[in-house]
Amino acid sequence: CNLSAGHPRPEVQRLPRGPVEQLNVATESMKAILFVGLGGMIGSVARYKAGGWLLHQTLLEKFPYSTFAVNVAGCLAAGVLAGLVEKHDLFAADTRLFLFTGLLGGFTTFSAFGLDAIYLVRRGELMTAASYAGLSVIVGIAAVWLGYRLVAVWSQTG
């Protein structure tokens, strides 16, 4: 079960046969989008407020404490919520979409990264987990650098 995405991995489903069934599928998709969007809005505002408050407390520091704290808090929340889902099956699929994909996704995508890495470790896929963690950090930083370079090149040619 891929909790970081808020729902299990996709399964093959038959196509809707009639207009009523098609409407039900469209309604379910819109409902999922609304849950994710609402959660994302709340998570993004929470990140803005928490990160901003902490940034003002650590203005003279060189270490990016606000981002670090938000990422760690998001990972802790993801772990607690995923544990509750796994041990007690507390949340319906819509609630998982709201919490994991929406709220925590808006607060920090690092929580999804942390959950995915832990799932790999728990399945005994240590090399895959190490590769995933290492590549995510290295390639992510390289991609940010490349983005900066592309803008610099485009700015010189335009």
C-alpha positions as CSV (number, residue, x, y, z in Angstrom):
1,C,0.0,0.0,0.0
2,N,1.5,3.3,-1.1
3,L,0.3,5.6,1.8
4,S,2.6,8.4,0.7
5,A,0.4,8.9,-2.3
6,G,-2.7,8.6,-0.2
7,H,-4.1,5.5,-1.8
8,P,-3.1,2.0,-2.8
9,R,-1.3,1.3,-6.1
10,P,-3.7,1.5,-9.0
11,E,-5.5,-1.6,-10.0
12,V,-6.9,-2.5,-13.4
13,Q,-10.5,-1.5,-13.5
14,R,-13.2,-2.1,-16.1
15,L,-14.4,1.0,-17.9
16,P,-17.8,2.4,-17.0
17,R,-20.6,1.1,-19.2
18,G,-23.2,3.8,-19.1
19,P,-23.7,7.5,-18.4
20,V,-24.7,7.0,-14.7
21,E,-21.5,4.9,-14.1
22,Q,-19.4,7.5,-15.9
23,L,-20.9,10.3,-13.8
24,N,-20.1,8.3,-10.6
25,V,-16.5,7.9,-11.7
26,A,-16.2,11.6,-12.5
27,T,-17.8,12.5,-9.2
28,E,-15.4,10.3,-7.3
29,S,-12.4,11.8,-9.2
30,M,-13.6,15.4,-8.4
31,K,-14.2,14.5,-4.8
32,A,-10.6,13.1,-4.5
33,I,-9.2,16.3,-6.2
34,L,-11.1,18.4,-3.7
35,F,-9.8,16.4,-0.7
36,V,-6.2,16.8,-2.0
37,G,-6.7,20.4,-2.9
38,L,-8.2,21.4,0.5
39,G,-5.5,19.4,2.4
40,G,-2.8,21.0,0.2
41,M,-4.0,24.5,0.9
42,I,-4.0,23.9,4.6
43,G,-0.6,22.2,4.5
44,S,0.9,25.0,2.4
45,V,-0.4,27.7,4.8
46,A,0.8,25.7,7.8
47,R,4.3,25.5,6.2
48,Y,4.3,29.2,5.4
49,K,3.3,30.1,9.0
50,A,5.5,27.6,10.8
51,G,8.5,28.1,8.5
52,G,8.2,31.9,8.7
53,W,7.9,31.9,12.5
54,L,11.0,29.7,12.8
55,L,12.9,31.7,10.2
56,H,12.4,34.8,12.3
57,Q,13.7,33.0,15.4
58,T,16.9,31.9,13.6
59,L,17.7,34.9,11.3
60,L,21.4,35.0,12.3
61,E,22.0,31.3,11.7
62,K,23.6,29.8,8.6
63,F,21.8,26.5,8.8
64,P,18.3,26.5,7.2
65,Y,16.5,25.6,10.5
66,S,13.0,26.5,9.2
67,T,13.1,24.2,6.2
68,F,14.8,21.4,8.3
69,A,12.2,21.7,11.1
70,V,9.3,21.6,8.7
71,N,10.7,18.6,6.9
72,V,11.3,16.7,10.1
73,A,7.9,17.6,11.5
74,G,6.3,16.5,8.3
75,C,8.2,13.2,8.4
76,L,7.2,12.7,12.1
77,A,3.5,13.4,11.3
78,A,3.7,11.0,8.2
79,G,5.2,8.3,10.4
80,V,2.5,8.6,13.1
81,L,-0.3,8.8,10.6
82,A,1.0,5.8,8.5
83,G,1.5,3.8,11.7
84,L,-2.1,4.5,12.7
85,V,-3.3,3.5,9.3
86,E,-1.2,0.3,9.4
87,K,-2.0,-0.8,12.9
88,H,-5.6,0.4,13.3
89,D,-6.9,1.1,9.8
90,L,-8.2,4.4,11.2
91,F,-8.6,6.5,8.0
92,A,-10.8,5.9,5.0
93,A,-9.3,6.4,1.5
94,D,-10.6,9.9,1.2
95,T,-9.1,10.9,4.6
96,R,-5.8,9.4,3.6
97,L,-5.9,11.5,0.4
98,F,-6.6,14.6,2.4
99,L,-3.9,13.8,5.1
100,F,-1.0,12.3,3.1
101,T,-1.3,13.7,-0.4
102,G,-3.0,17.0,0.5
103,L,-2.0,18.2,4.0
104,L,1.4,16.6,4.3
105,G,2.1,17.1,0.5
106,G,1.4,20.8,0.9
107,F,3.4,21.0,4.2
108,T,6.4,19.0,2.9
109,T,7.0,16.5,0.1
110,F,10.0,15.3,2.2
111,S,7.5,13.4,4.3
112,A,6.5,11.3,1.2
113,F,10.2,10.8,0.5
114,G,10.7,9.6,4.1
115,L,7.7,7.2,3.9
116,D,8.8,5.7,0.6
117,A,12.4,5.1,2.0
118,I,11.1,3.5,5.2
119,Y,8.8,1.2,3.2
120,L,11.7,0.0,1.1
121,V,13.8,-0.6,4.3
122,R,10.9,-2.5,6.0
123,R,10.6,-4.7,2.9
124,G,14.3,-5.5,3.2
125,E,15.2,-3.7,0.0
126,L,18.2,-1.9,1.6
127,M,20.1,-1.2,-1.5
128,T,17.1,0.2,-3.3
129,A,16.4,2.4,-0.2
130,A,20.0,3.6,-0.1
131,S,19.9,4.3,-3.9
132,Y,16.6,6.0,-3.6
133,A,17.7,8.2,-0.8
134,G,21.1,9.0,-2.3
135,L,19.9,9.6,-5.8
136,S,16.9,11.7,-4.6
137,V,19.2,14.1,-2.7
138,I,22.0,14.2,-5.3
139,V,19.8,14.4,-8.4
140,G,17.5,16.8,-6.7
141,I,20.3,19.2,-5.9
142,A,21.7,18.7,-9.4
143,A,18.3,19.5,-10.9
144,V,18.1,22.7,-8.9
145,W,21.6,23.7,-10.0
146,L,20.6,22.9,-13.6
147,G,17.5,25.0,-13.3
148,Y,19.6,28.0,-12.2
149,R,22.1,27.4,-15.1
150,L,19.3,27.2,-17.6
151,V,17.9,30.5,-16.4
152,A,21.4,32.0,-16.6
153,V,21.9,30.8,-20.2
154,W,18.4,31.9,-21.3
155,S,18.9,35.3,-19.7
156,Q,22.1,35.8,-21.7
157,T,20.5,34.7,-25.0
158,G,17.3,36.6,-24.6
